Amino acid sequence: MSALDDPTDANLAPSIADAPTGVSDHLIAAGAFSEGERNAVYRAIETRRDVRDQFRSDPLPEDLVRRLLQAAHSAPSVGFMQPWNFILIRQPETRERVWQAFHQANEEACAMFEGDRRAQYQRLKLEGIRKAPLSICITCDTTRGGPVVLGRTHNPATDVYSTVCAVQNLWLAARAEGVGVGWVSIFHEEAIKTILGIPEHVKIVAWLCVGYVDELYDMPELSVKGWRDRLPLDRLIFEECWQDGEEP
Ligand SMILES: Cc1cc2nc3c(=O)[nH]c(=O)nc-3n(C[C@H](O)[C@H](O)[C@H](O)COP(=O)(O)O)c2cc1C
């Protein structure tokens, strides 16, 4: 076997000596947070809610919005692709047009359910587009970083997964700031792309309604309103391999 065939060959394996100088200077101490810090993280995770109606109308300060976007921009991304953009929409006219697009799609969605379920769906409020003072459209540029992106070579959807990580970071940071976030996905993507002038190769990942909130539900609103309950965690955990059984 030649050296080229053997990936373990000492001549080919990268070593610390090959690393750019100063790399190790970037290793900093890590370890568990203090108890108070840990509690704060878990509190943000557990009390984060999808908000549709509890928004206050007062605008969010620019520095606060910036912190939320910084949190989003700190998300992990495949090959450090950072495929996201954040379109901030405050104009009521634009939000009205987006609401119309939602409304049309929501009528279509409603018709997909039968009987009592349809009546129940009709009673749900599923957006805060006009009520929240700020909307953030988070997009994924599938071409950022060129045609071959480290880590995305065998799963092109990882660019969208990355963008969803940014959404979740923003959502959790917002909870800590007393700001509510509601994710709206009921619309034809093309309709929103036309309104915002988004190019073909860019995908819309999330439309977020954002505003201060004084109150939040203590459990998912869909659960409060009898649509669906949280599944028991223990039924979702498998050891070592997939386990067939009753659908949870
Ligand atoms: C990808 C995604 C899309 C969603 N789209 C909508 C939506 O269009 N309308 C809505 O009211 N909620 C939407 N939600 C919010 C979910 O309904 C909500 O997260 C779920 O019911 C659990 O509630 P919680 O977020 O308050 O814990 C969406 C959430 C996700 C993650």
The ligand as a Tripos MOL2 file, in Angstrom:
@<TRIPOS>MOLECULE
LIG
   31    33     1     0     0
SMALL
NO_CHARGES

@<TRIPOS>ATOM
      1 C1        -41.3640   25.7310   11.9990 C.3       1 LIG1
      2 C2        -42.4780   26.2810   12.8470 C.ar      1 LIG1
      3 C3        -43.5670   26.8690   12.2290 C.ar      1 LIG1
      4 C4        -44.6220   27.3810   12.9800 C.ar      1 LIG1
      5 N1        -45.6790   28.0010   12.3600 N.ar      1 LIG1
      6 C5        -46.6740   28.5240   13.0880 C.ar      1 LIG1
      7 C6        -47.7680   29.2210   12.4690 C.ar      1 LIG1
      8 O1        -47.8350   29.3830   11.2580 O.2       1 LIG1
      9 N2        -48.7270   29.7160   13.2700 N.ar      1 LIG1
     10 C7        -48.7080   29.5540   14.6210 C.ar      1 LIG1
     11 O2        -49.6250   30.0220   15.2970 O.2       1 LIG1
     12 N3        -47.6790   28.9170   15.2480 N.ar      1 LIG1
     13 C8        -46.6790   28.4170   14.5010 C.ar      1 LIG1
     14 N4        -45.6350   27.7850   15.1290 N.ar      1 LIG1
     15 C9        -45.5940   27.7080   16.5950 C.3       1 LIG1
     16 C10       -46.0170   26.3230   17.1210 C.3       1 LIG1
     17 O3        -47.3990   26.1630   16.9990 O.3       1 LIG1
     18 C11       -45.5880   26.2390   18.5950 C.3       1 LIG1
     19 O4        -44.1980   26.2940   18.6470 O.3       1 LIG1
     20 C12       -46.0610   24.9590   19.2800 C.3       1 LIG1
     21 O5        -47.4500   24.9380   19.3360 O.3       1 LIG1
     22 C13       -45.4990   24.8300   20.6960 C.3       1 LIG1
     23 O6        -45.7880   25.9830   21.4410 O.3       1 LIG1
     24 P1        -44.6570   26.8700   22.1240 P.3       1 LIG1
     25 O7        -43.7510   27.3470   21.0260 O.co2     1 LIG1
     26 O8        -45.3810   27.9980   22.7980 O.co2     1 LIG1
     27 O9        -43.9190   25.9990   23.0910 O.co2     1 LIG1
     28 C14       -44.5820   27.2790   14.3940 C.ar      1 LIG1
     29 C15       -43.4610   26.7060   15.0140 C.ar      1 LIG1
     30 C16       -42.4280   26.2130   14.2610 C.ar      1 LIG1
     31 C17       -41.2270   25.6060   14.9540 C.3       1 LIG1
@<TRIPOS>BOND
     1     1     2 1
     2     2     3 ar
     3     2    30 ar
     4     3     4 ar
     5     4     5 ar
     6     4    28 ar
     7     5     6 ar
     8     6     7 ar
     9     6    13 1
    10     7     8 2
    11     7     9 ar
    12     9    10 ar
    13    10    11 2
    14    10    12 ar
    15    12    13 ar
    16    13    14 ar
    17    14    15 1
    18    14    28 ar
    19    15    16 1
    20    16    17 1
    21    16    18 1
    22    18    19 1
    23    18    20 1
    24    20    21 1
    25    20    22 1
    26    22    23 1
    27    23    24 1
    28    24    25 2
    29    24    26 1
    30    24    27 1
    31    28    29 ar
    32    29    30 ar
    33    30    31 1
@<TRIPOS>SUBSTRUCTURE
     1 LIG1         1 GROUP 0 **** ****
